Amino acid sequence: MPILSYPEADTPPPLRAQVLALQDEAWPPGDVPSSGPSHDPGLDPLSMLLTDEHGTVLAALAILRKDLTHAGHRLRAGGLSTVVTLRAERGQGHGRRLVGAARESMASYGIDLGLFTCDRPLRAFYERAGWRELPGAVVVGGTPDAPFPSDGAGFDKVTMAAFFTPAARAARPSLRGARIALYPGTVDRLW
């Protein structure tokens, strides 16, 4: 089963329509737009799609990217967003395969540090795809004027990470247990 990658804005319309339908299936309408881009173009969104031999999208995700400065370390950060598998295809390893491929491809996209949050029950899923929990870390999303932390009321999130470059590995001790000011903006408040 091929994995296809496109800048989100350049995803062929028939595939983009399938991705939006998957997102609508997974999340109530209004949580994720059902037309147009799902992500802030300023985050350089890259769509990754796992398809079957007929071109049906079985699983999809986006890699979002931005520069991050933390404790004197300047890094190109990338995170996973809108990870979704077609409901009828869940449990067959499609999502894990796609998430693993995204992790493996991030370094080739110039990303130093892979960083995102997920609901605590999904931690083991991401670990099976090669990601590791960053113990005690809290990602602060939103904007400096309207922060949106991953430890906010009602959240049970963990922070997942991968350190792709020597610069990221040097920053690792400062990221453990830290509040990481990612600030991706108002569209992708917390990737």
C-alpha positions as CSV (number, residue, x, y, z in Angstrom):
1,M,0.0,0.0,0.0
2,P,1.6,3.3,-1.1
3,I,2.2,6.2,1.2
4,L,1.7,9.5,-0.7
5,S,3.0,12.9,0.5
6,Y,1.8,16.4,-0.7
7,P,1.9,19.9,0.6
8,E,-1.6,20.2,1.9
9,A,-2.6,22.8,-0.6
10,D,-1.3,20.6,-3.5
11,T,-3.1,17.4,-2.5
12,P,-5.1,16.2,-5.6
13,P,-8.8,17.1,-5.1
14,P,-10.1,13.5,-5.1
15,L,-7.6,12.5,-2.4
16,R,-8.2,15.7,-0.4
17,A,-12.0,15.0,-0.5
18,Q,-11.4,11.6,1.0
19,V,-9.1,13.0,3.7
20,L,-11.8,15.6,4.7
21,A,-14.4,12.8,4.8
22,L,-12.2,10.8,7.1
23,Q,-11.8,13.8,9.4
24,D,-15.5,14.4,9.4
25,E,-16.0,10.7,10.3
26,A,-13.6,10.9,13.2
27,W,-14.5,14.3,14.6
28,P,-17.8,16.2,14.9
29,P,-18.4,18.7,12.1
30,G,-17.0,22.0,13.1
31,D,-14.0,20.6,15.0
32,V,-12.1,20.2,11.8
33,P,-13.1,22.1,8.6
34,S,-14.8,19.9,6.0
35,S,-13.6,22.0,3.1
36,G,-10.5,23.9,2.3
37,P,-7.2,23.6,4.2
38,S,-7.4,22.0,7.7
39,H,-4.2,23.6,8.9
40,D,-2.6,27.1,9.0
41,P,-0.5,27.5,5.8
42,G,2.2,29.2,7.9
43,L,2.9,25.8,9.5
44,D,3.9,24.4,6.1
45,P,1.5,21.5,6.4
46,L,2.5,18.3,4.6
47,S,-0.3,15.7,4.0
48,M,0.7,12.0,4.2
49,L,-1.8,9.4,3.0
50,L,-1.8,5.7,3.1
51,T,-3.9,4.3,0.2
52,D,-4.9,1.0,-1.1
53,E,-4.4,-0.3,-4.7
54,H,-7.6,1.4,-5.8
55,G,-6.6,4.9,-4.5
56,T,-8.8,4.7,-1.4
57,V,-7.3,6.7,1.5
58,L,-7.2,4.3,4.4
59,A,-5.3,6.6,6.8
60,A,-4.1,10.2,6.8
61,L,-2.1,12.7,8.9
62,A,-0.5,16.0,8.6
63,I,3.0,17.0,9.5
64,L,3.2,20.7,10.7
65,R,6.4,22.6,11.0
66,K,7.7,25.7,12.7
67,D,10.8,27.1,14.4
68,L,11.0,26.7,18.2
69,T,13.4,28.3,20.7
70,H,13.7,26.7,24.1
71,A,16.3,27.3,26.8
72,G,18.6,28.8,24.2
73,H,18.2,26.0,21.7
74,R,16.8,27.0,18.3
75,L,15.2,24.0,16.5
76,R,13.0,23.2,13.6
77,A,10.0,21.4,15.2
78,G,7.6,19.2,13.4
79,G,4.5,17.5,14.8
80,L,1.7,15.2,13.8
81,S,-1.8,16.5,13.5
82,T,-5.2,15.1,12.4
83,V,-4.0,11.5,12.5
84,V,-7.0,9.4,11.3
85,T,-7.8,5.9,9.9
86,L,-10.9,5.0,8.1
87,R,-13.2,3.5,10.7
88,A,-13.8,0.3,8.7
89,E,-10.0,-0.2,8.4
90,R,-9.0,0.4,12.0
91,G,-7.1,-2.3,13.9
92,Q,-5.2,-3.5,10.8
93,G,-2.0,-1.5,11.4
94,H,-2.6,1.2,8.7
95,G,-2.4,4.1,11.2
96,R,0.7,2.7,12.9
97,R,2.4,2.2,9.5
98,L,1.6,5.8,8.5
99,V,2.7,7.3,11.8
100,G,5.9,5.4,11.6
101,A,6.6,6.5,8.1
102,A,5.9,10.1,9.1
103,R,8.5,9.8,11.9
104,E,11.1,8.3,9.6
105,S,10.5,11.0,7.0
106,M,10.7,14.0,9.3
107,A,14.5,14.3,9.3
108,S,14.5,14.5,5.5
109,Y,12.1,17.4,5.8
110,G,14.7,19.4,7.8
111,I,13.0,18.8,11.2
112,D,15.3,18.6,14.2
113,L,12.7,17.7,16.8
114,G,9.5,15.8,16.4
115,L,7.0,17.0,19.1
116,F,3.3,16.6,19.6
117,T,0.7,15.7,22.2
118,C,-1.8,12.9,22.2
119,D,-4.5,11.6,24.6
120,R,-2.9,9.4,27.2
121,P,-4.6,6.2,26.0
122,L,-3.0,6.7,22.6
123,R,0.6,6.8,24.0
124,A,1.2,3.0,23.4
125,F,0.0,3.4,19.8
126,Y,2.5,6.1,19.1
127,E,5.3,4.2,20.9
128,R,4.7,1.2,18.7
129,A,5.4,3.5,15.7
130,G,8.7,4.6,17.2
131,W,7.8,7.7,19.2
132,R,8.7,8.2,22.8
133,E,7.0,10.0,25.6
134,L,8.9,13.1,26.8
135,P,8.3,12.7,30.5
136,G,6.6,15.6,32.3
137,A,6.7,17.9,29.2
138,V,3.8,20.2,28.5
139,V,3.4,21.8,25.1
140,V,2.0,25.3,25.2
141,G,0.0,26.0,22.1
142,G,-2.1,28.9,21.0
143,T,-0.3,32.2,21.0
144,P,1.6,34.1,23.7
145,D,-1.5,36.3,24.3
146,A,-3.8,33.3,24.3
147,P,-1.8,30.3,25.5
148,F,-3.4,26.8,25.1
149,P,-1.4,24.3,27.3
150,S,-1.6,20.6,26.9
151,D,-2.1,20.3,30.7
152,G,-5.2,22.5,30.6
153,A,-8.4,21.7,32.5
154,G,-10.1,18.6,31.1
155,F,-7.0,17.3,29.2
156,D,-5.2,14.1,29.8
157,K,-2.4,14.5,27.4
158,V,1.2,13.2,27.1
159,T,3.9,14.8,25.0
160,M,5.6,12.5,22.4
161,A,9.0,13.3,20.8
162,A,11.7,12.1,18.5
163,F,15.2,13.7,18.4
164,F,16.5,13.6,14.8
165,T,19.6,15.8,14.9
166,P,22.5,16.5,17.2
167,A,21.0,19.9,18.0
168,A,17.8,18.2,19.2
169,R,19.6,15.6,21.2
170,A,21.6,18.4,22.9
171,A,18.3,20.1,23.8
172,R,16.7,17.0,25.2
173,P,17.6,17.5,28.9
174,S,16.1,21.0,28.8
175,L,12.8,19.6,27.3
176,R,12.2,16.9,29.9
177,G,9.6,18.1,32.5
178,A,9.5,21.6,30.8
179,R,6.8,23.8,29.6
180,I,7.6,24.1,25.9
181,A,6.3,27.4,24.3
182,L,5.4,26.1,20.8
183,Y,2.7,28.7,20.0
184,P,1.5,27.4,16.6
185,G,-1.2,30.0,16.4
186,T,-5.0,30.1,16.4
187,V,-5.9,27.6,13.8
188,D,-3.7,24.7,15.0
189,R,-3.8,25.7,18.6
190,L,-2.2,22.5,19.8
191,W,-0.8,20.1,17.2
